[in-house]
Amino acid sequence: MTRRDLVEALSPGDTERIVIVGAGHVGATAAYALMLRALFREIVLIDRNPDLARAEAADIADANALARPARVRAGDYADAAGAGVAVITAGAATHGSQSRLSVAAESATIVTDCVNGLMGAGFHGVLVVASNPVDLMTRIALRSSGLAPAQVIGTGTLLDTSRLQQTLSEALKVSPGSVEALVLGEHGDSEVAAFSTVRIGGQTLDRFCGDQVTLDRAAIARQVRDAGYDIVTGKGYTSYGVATAIVRICEAIIRDERAVLPVSTLLTGQYGWSDLCLSLPCILGVGGVERILAPELDPEETVALAASATTLIKAFADLSVAASPQ
Ligand SMILES: NC(=O)c1ccc[n+]([C@@H]2O[C@H](COP(=O)([O-])OP(=O)(O)OC[C@H]3O[C@@H](n4cnc5c(N)ncnc54)[C@H](O)[C@@H]3O)[C@@H](O)[C@H]2O)c1
């Protein structure tokens, strides 16, 4: 079956419409990038500020004749009923060196509100969550939506993995797409740059570097972890990287690619963990997460991943306590 046949085999609602809740920096950039990639015939922006959604949709639609035609418009939750994919980008933004976890309570209220709107309208597709702290928001979205775990995906460490590939690419002078690498765990301060998973032309990092290249792995991991803070300090927000991660996830779903991408998902016993969302490599297809993979890690990485899981479990427990009636 060709890729076209697969897309044709999907129901029209699955391929034609995507709704994006939150028309701020991330949502609008994702809509623009989705239009350029021509994955959907209709892109609907929903925001609690309808004037903003209308203005962003009109601005993107201005590019239609010059780029890839799609119907880009502002809408409301009723549009979610016929959408194959919904993306939530509404959430509390962080400022300066503020950690993602520190805005969890504010984002949780917003994400719950968005999920209620989507589900109230009869949404039954795949839900992609980008709002930070994304691992906790994925879990909140899963719990409040009642969707199957496979249908709720956080952008997770796909962005951090792309940053790691880019950083290694510059150090090793190999194109980023030729550097296989994974950042796992929380999309945030406890994330794990898993250097043991790096492959370049099938070679491990040690073998590729040999005696000729010395890499400061700790410095690279720090640089990747802090990249978001550096960008927020410089321009006030981040948008292009995460928007491209959103597009890549949507593409894998809508084309039923069965691509392996590190995204945040509900664990079901991997490394002994369950009942929390964090990033592991997942096979993504038309149903969402088709399978969660647990790569072999070195002992230090395994310990770091456990610490990341523990951080998220505690943060979720704190969030639940804060949200429960006194
Ligand atoms: N996952 C990632 O890699 C990543 C990267 C960057 C930003 N983010 C996160 O994405 C979120 C959005 O960031 P941004 O820079 O676009 O922020 P922003 O403030 O520019 O946009 C947020 C938008 O959400 C809307 N909104 C808020 N509450 C709403 C509600 N209840 N219903 C509908 N719309 C609502 C606001 O009106 C605003 O337009 C933040 O949580 C941010 O931390 C995630």
The ligand as a Tripos MOL2 file, in Angstrom:
@<TRIPOS>MOLECULE
LIG
   44    48     1     0     0
SMALL
NO_CHARGES

@<TRIPOS>ATOM
      1 N1          6.6120   21.6590   24.8720 N.am      1 LIG1
      2 C1          7.5150   22.5340   24.4800 C.2       1 LIG1
      3 O1          8.5840   22.1610   24.0110 O.2       1 LIG1
      4 C2          7.1950   24.0080   24.5900 C.ar      1 LIG1
      5 C3          8.0240   24.9770   24.0180 C.ar      1 LIG1
      6 C4          7.6420   26.3110   24.1410 C.ar      1 LIG1
      7 C5          6.5100   26.6760   24.8610 C.ar      1 LIG1
      8 N2          5.7680   25.6930   25.4150 N.ar      1 LIG1
      9 C6          4.5700   25.9890   26.2010 C.3       1 LIG1
     10 O2          3.4840   26.2760   25.3360 O.3       1 LIG1
     11 C7          2.5460   27.1070   26.0320 C.3       1 LIG1
     12 C8          2.2160   28.3190   25.1960 C.3       1 LIG1
     13 O3          3.3530   29.1240   25.0260 O.3       1 LIG1
     14 P1          3.2330   30.4840   24.1670 P.3       1 LIG1
     15 O4          4.5750   31.0760   24.1400 O.co2     1 LIG1
     16 O5          2.5070   30.2070   22.9170 O.co2     1 LIG1
     17 O6          2.2890   31.3330   25.1490 O.3       1 LIG1
     18 P2          1.3190   32.5170   24.7370 P.3       1 LIG1
     19 O7          0.9970   33.2140   26.0070 O.co2     1 LIG1
     20 O8          1.9010   33.2780   23.5920 O.co2     1 LIG1
     21 O9          0.0260   31.7570   24.1760 O.3       1 LIG1
     22 C9         -0.8900   31.0880   24.9780 C.3       1 LIG1
     23 C10        -2.2520   31.3010   24.3590 C.3       1 LIG1
     24 O10        -3.1830   30.4700   25.0590 O.3       1 LIG1
     25 C11        -4.3970   31.1940   25.1710 C.3       1 LIG1
     26 N3         -5.1640   30.6350   26.2860 N.ar      1 LIG1
     27 C12        -4.8860   30.6960   27.5990 C.ar      1 LIG1
     28 N4         -5.8310   30.0710   28.3030 N.ar      1 LIG1
     29 C13        -6.7150   29.5730   27.4200 C.ar      1 LIG1
     30 C14        -7.8940   28.8150   27.5420 C.ar      1 LIG1
     31 N5         -8.3580   28.4350   28.7570 N.pl3     1 LIG1
     32 N6         -8.5570   28.4710   26.4220 N.ar      1 LIG1
     33 C15        -8.0990   28.8530   25.2010 C.ar      1 LIG1
     34 N7         -6.9750   29.5780   25.0300 N.ar      1 LIG1
     35 C16        -6.3020   29.9310   26.1240 C.ar      1 LIG1
     36 C17        -3.9660   32.6320   25.4100 C.3       1 LIG1
     37 O11        -4.9940   33.5510   25.1070 O.3       1 LIG1
     38 C18        -2.7570   32.7480   24.4860 C.3       1 LIG1
     39 O12        -3.1240   33.2470   23.2170 O.3       1 LIG1
     40 C19         3.2050   27.4380   27.3720 C.3       1 LIG1
     41 O13         2.7340   26.5480   28.3490 O.3       1 LIG1
     42 C20         4.6760   27.2040   27.1040 C.3       1 LIG1
     43 O14         5.4060   26.9320   28.2660 O.3       1 LIG1
     44 C21         6.0660   24.3860   25.2850 C.ar      1 LIG1
@<TRIPOS>BOND
     1     1     2 1
     2     2     3 2
     3     2     4 1
     4     4     5 ar
     5     4    44 ar
     6     5     6 ar
     7     6     7 ar
     8     7     8 ar
     9     8     9 1
    10     8    44 ar
    11     9    10 1
    12     9    42 1
    13    10    11 1
    14    11    12 1
    15    11    40 1
    16    12    13 1
    17    13    14 1
    18    14    15 2
    19    14    16 1
    20    14    17 1
    21    17    18 1
    22    18    19 2
    23    18    20 1
    24    18    21 1
    25    21    22 1
    26    22    23 1
    27    23    24 1
    28    23    38 1
    29    24    25 1
    30    25    26 1
    31    25    36 1
    32    26    27 ar
    33    26    35 ar
    34    27    28 ar
    35    28    29 ar
    36    29    30 ar
    37    29    35 ar
    38    30    31 1
    39    30    32 ar
    40    32    33 ar
    41    33    34 ar
    42    34    35 ar
    43    36    37 1
    44    36    38 1
    45    38    39 1
    46    40    41 1
    47    40    42 1
    48    42    43 1
@<TRIPOS>SUBSTRUCTURE
     1 LIG1         1 GROUP 0 **** ****
